Amino acid sequence: MSVMPDQDTPPSAGPPPRLLDLGLRLAGAVVVVVAGVLTGVLELLFATVRVGGQLVGVSVLLAVGANIALAWFAHEVVGRRWAVALPAVPWFALMAVAAIRTTEGDLLLAGDNWVGLAMIVAGAMTFAVMGFRQILAPPPALGG
């Protein structure tokens, strides 16, 4: 009986190869950008929800919650502090396009819709706060 470990055992699991890590980060970035667009569309759809003829602010709550989750997820999957911009940029672009009247006169976010205006302000402030928090966070400890 030998005290030495078997030489046939596979090597211990270490960090993933660099190319795989980069591929997973890129895939995560794509998921975050698409999720930013999808949540923006969903928020625009809920901006006109009425109960008893009155607008309800469900899209404002959705904007805050979804943007917090998107900013956190972007930072986790990409691993960079600037990753909060990945969902924020398409979200902002979508909100800007929704506020512009088309040649046919269609408009997704009217100026008299308080829910839509509150949603834009709350969503933008959420991304700003999450980005600020990630920028000011201390760097992770190496080799802990």
C-alpha positions as CSV (number, residue, x, y, z in Angstrom):
1,M,0.0,0.0,0.0
2,S,1.4,3.3,-1.1
3,V,0.9,6.7,0.5
4,M,1.5,8.5,-2.8
5,P,-1.7,9.6,-4.7
6,D,-2.6,7.8,-7.9
7,Q,-0.9,9.3,-11.0
8,D,-4.1,8.5,-13.0
9,T,-6.2,11.1,-11.1
10,P,-7.2,14.1,-13.2
11,P,-5.8,17.5,-12.4
12,S,-7.7,19.6,-9.9
13,A,-10.2,21.9,-11.4
14,G,-8.6,25.3,-11.8
15,P,-9.8,28.5,-13.4
16,P,-11.4,28.1,-16.9
17,P,-9.2,28.6,-19.9
18,R,-8.9,32.2,-21.0
19,L,-10.8,31.8,-24.2
20,L,-13.7,30.1,-22.5
21,D,-13.8,32.8,-19.9
22,L,-13.9,35.5,-22.6
23,G,-16.6,33.7,-24.5
24,L,-18.8,33.4,-21.4
25,R,-18.3,37.1,-20.7
26,L,-19.2,38.1,-24.2
27,A,-22.3,35.8,-24.1
28,G,-23.3,37.4,-20.8
29,A,-22.9,40.9,-22.3
30,V,-25.2,40.0,-25.2
31,V,-27.8,38.6,-22.8
32,V,-27.6,41.8,-20.7
33,V,-28.0,44.1,-23.8
34,V,-31.0,42.0,-25.0
35,A,-32.5,42.0,-21.5
36,G,-32.1,45.8,-21.4
37,V,-34.1,46.1,-24.6
38,L,-36.8,43.6,-23.5
39,T,-37.3,45.2,-20.1
40,G,-37.5,48.6,-21.8
41,V,-40.3,47.3,-24.1
42,L,-42.1,45.7,-21.2
43,E,-41.9,48.9,-19.2
44,L,-43.3,50.9,-22.2
45,L,-46.2,48.5,-22.5
46,F,-47.0,48.8,-18.8
47,A,-46.8,52.6,-18.9
48,T,-50.4,52.8,-20.1
49,V,-51.9,50.3,-17.7
50,R,-55.1,51.7,-16.1
51,V,-57.2,50.5,-13.3
52,G,-60.7,52.0,-13.0
53,G,-59.7,54.6,-15.7
54,Q,-56.7,55.8,-13.7
55,L,-53.1,55.3,-14.6
56,V,-51.2,53.0,-12.2
57,G,-47.4,53.3,-11.7
58,V,-46.6,49.6,-12.2
59,S,-44.0,50.4,-14.9
60,V,-42.2,52.7,-12.5
61,L,-41.7,49.9,-10.0
62,L,-40.8,47.5,-12.9
63,A,-38.2,50.0,-14.2
64,V,-36.5,50.3,-10.8
65,G,-36.5,46.6,-10.0
66,A,-35.5,45.5,-13.5
67,N,-32.7,48.1,-13.8
68,I,-31.3,47.1,-10.4
69,A,-31.2,43.5,-11.4
70,L,-29.8,44.3,-14.9
71,A,-27.0,46.5,-13.5
72,W,-26.1,43.8,-10.9
73,F,-26.2,41.0,-13.4
74,A,-24.1,42.9,-15.9
75,H,-21.4,43.5,-13.4
76,E,-21.4,39.9,-12.3
77,V,-21.2,38.3,-15.8
78,V,-18.9,40.8,-17.4
79,G,-16.7,41.4,-14.4
80,R,-16.0,45.0,-15.1
81,R,-17.3,48.1,-13.4
82,W,-18.4,49.8,-16.7
83,A,-20.7,46.9,-17.5
84,V,-23.7,48.8,-16.1
85,A,-23.6,50.7,-19.5
86,L,-24.5,47.5,-21.4
87,P,-28.2,47.4,-20.4
88,A,-28.4,51.2,-19.8
89,V,-27.5,52.4,-23.3
90,P,-30.1,50.4,-25.2
91,W,-32.7,51.2,-22.5
92,F,-32.0,54.9,-22.8
93,A,-32.1,54.7,-26.6
94,L,-35.4,52.9,-26.5
95,M,-36.9,55.5,-24.2
96,A,-35.7,58.3,-26.4
97,V,-37.1,56.7,-29.5
98,A,-40.4,56.1,-27.7
99,A,-40.7,59.8,-26.9
100,I,-40.4,60.9,-30.6
101,R,-43.5,61.2,-32.7
102,T,-43.4,59.3,-36.0
103,T,-44.5,60.8,-39.3
104,E,-47.8,59.1,-38.9
105,G,-48.3,60.8,-35.5
106,D,-47.7,57.7,-33.4
107,L,-46.2,58.2,-29.9
108,L,-45.4,55.6,-27.3
109,L,-44.7,58.0,-24.4
110,A,-46.8,61.1,-24.4
111,G,-45.9,64.1,-22.3
112,D,-49.2,64.0,-20.4
113,N,-48.6,60.4,-19.2
114,W,-47.1,60.9,-15.6
115,V,-46.3,57.2,-15.4
116,G,-44.1,57.3,-18.5
117,L,-42.3,60.4,-17.3
118,A,-41.8,58.9,-13.8
119,M,-40.6,55.7,-15.4
120,I,-37.9,57.5,-17.4
121,V,-36.7,59.4,-14.4
122,A,-36.8,56.5,-12.0
123,G,-35.1,54.1,-14.5
124,A,-32.4,56.6,-15.3
125,M,-31.7,57.4,-11.7
126,T,-31.5,53.7,-10.9
127,F,-28.9,53.1,-13.6
128,A,-27.0,56.2,-12.4
129,V,-27.0,55.1,-8.7
130,M,-26.0,51.5,-9.6
131,G,-23.2,52.7,-11.8
132,F,-22.0,55.1,-9.1
133,R,-22.0,52.3,-6.5
134,Q,-20.0,50.0,-8.7
135,I,-17.5,52.7,-9.6
136,L,-17.0,53.6,-5.9
137,A,-16.9,50.0,-4.7
138,P,-13.4,48.9,-3.4
139,P,-11.6,46.6,-5.7
140,P,-11.9,42.9,-4.8
141,A,-9.2,41.5,-2.6
142,L,-6.6,39.4,-4.5
143,G,-5.9,35.9,-3.3
144,G,-8.2,36.2,-0.2
